[in-house]
Amino acid sequence: MALDEAPPFWWQDISWQAWLLSPISFVYGRAAGKRMDFAASASVDVPVICVGNFIVGGAGKTPTVELLSKFVRTRGMRPGILTRGHGGAITAATVVKRDHHNAHDVGDEALLHAAHAITVVSADRPSGAAMLVKHGCDVILMDDGFQNPSLEKDFSLVVVDAKRGLGNGFTMPSGPMRVPFRHQLLYADTVIVIGDGKRGDNVIRQCARAGKPILKAAIKAKGKLLPHTYFAYAGIADPSKFFDTLSSLGTDVKGTQAFGDHHFFRDEECADLMAQAKRMNARLLTTAKDAARLKGMGQAQEKLLEASDVLNVELQTEDASLIENILDIAIENATQRRLKSKKRSRQKATA
């Protein structure tokens, strides 16, 4: 079983642990739902597309943001990516510089985003959005923050991992839901389900009954791996997905090792991974997120990175026209939002 911060019973059928914690979950869910209902406290003069998820942990937001970023550029626009910088020490609004920052500073996801578009990390999302506008961005792609009402959104795309789905369906701490599912659905404009699985099929059925548009997608490898024997390691939300991808590619994997999500590798772990690969006469193989967490983190980490091949992935959708629709709707919604804001300002001025 993959090592993860989340308790295993979150991803199983409803258990006694979930029921035991359910009174706390009820209170937490009610409070979190009411927070989502708050009116946005700030807005910017460009479209804001939020890529979020219903649950805690990874679901595929990073490749989804990168796909949207690529599409925005094909339309002749300049995307800017806004992220909280999960796992990073920097909290004030900061433009990410890949040649200056490391994962301890801004988190692994921000470093990956910065390879595709100007990226700002900011615990305060309105401040981060304002900084992106100041740097000339005309579309903001917000990684996470779906449940956060601080910045007005023009489109919310919610990502679901078909393998994990909604977990056991309970709200934290009984399960992985951030807010009760039905309440979150009220604010979702489109749901994108990545991969295949019964849990994903269940989400699709519930979204269809609620009349929410659904987009199917899959994570695909970019490029080809060399025909080596590999020892694979990963510290992501669900390392088994990475290992399953390698199996689907027919990769010769002699062994695997899983770490917790956003794991920072200690010196002794780096040495141990290299020793295991040497004993198996195998090359090391990891994910792009793990590679981002090794770069610039110390001599042992750089040595491990140099010895590791990296599997890069991208998101592929079944219907590319739906991505185009997302941008068009966000632009129209932003236009209407600005017109309403000007109308309110005029009414206040004449009152």
Buried (B, 14 or more C-beta within 10 A) or exposed (E): EBEBEBBEBBBEEBBEBBEEBBEEBBEBBBEBBEEBEEEBEBBBEBBBBBBBBBBBBBBBBBBBBBBBBBBBBEEEBBBBBBBBBBBBEBEEBBBBEBEEBBBBBBBBBBBBBBEBBBBBBBEBBBBBBBBBBEEEBBBBBBBBBBBBBBBBBBBBBBBBBBBBBBBBBBBBBBBBBBBBBEBBBEBBBBBBBBBEBEBBEBBBEBBEEEEBBBBBBBBEBEEEBEEEBBBBBBBBBBBBBBBEBBEEEEBEBBBBBBBBBBBBBEBEBBBBBBEBBEEBEBBBBBBBBBBBBBBBBBEBBBBBBEBBBBBEBBBBBEEEEBBEBBBEBBBEBBEEBBEEEEEEEEEEEEE
